[in-house]
Each structure stands twice: as structure tokens, then as C-alpha cells.
Amino acid sequence: MNASLPRWIAALVAGLATTLIMYGVFLSDGRPFPYRNRVPDTELAFKMIPLELLIGLLTGLLVYWLFGRRQATAPRADIQERMVYRFAHRKGGTFTLAELESGSPLSAEQAQTKVAEMLQAGRLHREGEQYKLNV
């Protein structure tokens, strides 16, 4: 599946939903249904279709942009470090690289990179095959 397909679907759904809501707003003159002795203004709702579509398009573009901005940002390094810390605390402060790779959301490459960075920064130290948190 294409990575941008959910982005397009969310934008399309948001735009069409907004268009339909705007149609309902113009149909009812902005008053909530039901209202007594008043006929819905279908002529006004029909005349305002271009505006309704424009508002729906703008909403869809906003949703598309917001989802794209979130996907374009790189994952923060401190989040990965917190994942390592949490995993280590669950294991009693010591863990192996294989345990970290299989028991955390980090991929093998991310786990190796983050452990190497934490070793270099002095937050971990190595005891054979195991890594231990520096307290």
C-alpha cells in the first residue's frame, strides 16, 4: 500500500464531510433541526454549493498538510532513548542487545545505534554481552 494513501483518504473524507455539513447549515439557515413551521431553504443551499465545495476543499487541504507535516518529521532521538531506559528498567537495569531488539518497538538498527550512542555518552556500560544502566 502506498504510504500516502491514508493521507489522501483522510483528506478526502474530511473535505466531503465538511462540504456535506456546510450544505446542511445553508439548508437550515444555520438553525438546528427541527424547527417549527419552517421549510428548509433548498434554493439557498443549492446556490451556495460552490462555497460549500470551497470550504470542503480547504478543509481537505488542511488535513492533507497536517498529516504530511507529521510524516515528514524525523523521529526524535530522545524518544528512542526513553524507550531504551524503560526497557532497561523493566529488565532490572540490565539487558542484552538481542532482548532490546525483540522486546522493544525499536528496530535492530535503531537499537544498535541508540545503545552505541548511550555507551559513548556514558549512560550505559557493558558487562560482557549485557548492558547496564549507569546510576
MOZI-V705383 format. One line per field, one symbol per residue. ss: DSSP state (H for helix, E for strand, - for the rest). Layout:
ss = ???
This chain:
ss = ----HHHHHHHHHHHHHHHHHHHHHHH--------------HHHHHH-HHHHHHHHHHHHHHHHHHHHHHHH----HHHHHHHHHHHHHH---EEEHHHHHHH----HHHHHHHHHHHHHH--EEEE--EEEE--
